Amino acid sequence: MKKSQTEERKILLRRFFYDDRRLYKIGKASKQEWFDDFDYKFGKDDYAYFAMDEKEDALRMLANPTEVNDEKFISALNEIGLPKYRGIDCFTGKYYYLDNKTGIFKVDNKQDDIREEVFGVLKDTKGRAYYFLKAIIKLYKEDKWDKAYRGATWIDILAKIRDLKGIYPAPRDIAIIGSYCIYYKTGSRRYPTHTIPEEMIPIVDVELGKMGKNMG
């Protein structure tokens, strides 16, 4: 379930730059001539947007390291900057990293930080976080995350924990898990979901697997 560099870029772009105008600005800042065809459209209309196939082409181009190298990619991200609202305010991957203290994107492998977060949350919950996090990942692998909000519903998580013959998390455990950067409550008030940032899932899954060998 390893994420390729291209896949990791797509996750990053969808999280922070999925708005059509912001995506267009990334394309311009990265000097991709393809985006020049949209100068008039975005320059004239404040409500301009890409057609669905155009947006997919834009994402595919910007996510391809052979089209846009790392130097251009990171420079463009930092030139445009973070959006005001961020449902998930972090990015910690194998290839890219968001420094939350400075708001700057970097080319860096921060997976050791994720390992420390997993170790910390399991230690602080005395292992009780295991089944909750494992259920979210299982639902992700089964493509049972909400398509719009990219997270698992509470009902599906509890059902999956039953399948795993695990223990349900107490409210205090959820509060502890939420204090670590590997879990976020997403969605809306009416349709809440629960998420492990997608770029982190492969390494979180590996670390949970190590503990799973000791789960009775």
Secondary structure, DSSP 8 states (H G I E B T S, - for coil): ----HHHHHHHHHHHHS-SHHHHHHHHHHTT-GGGGGGHHHHHH-TT----HHHHHHHHHHHH-TTTS-HHHHHHHHHHH---S--SS---B-SSEEEETTTTEEEE---HHHHHHHHHHHHHHTTTTHHHHHHHHHHHHHTT-S-TTT-SB-HHHHHHHHHHTT-----HHHHHHHHTSTT-EEEE-SSSEEEE--GGGHHHHHHHHHHHHTT--
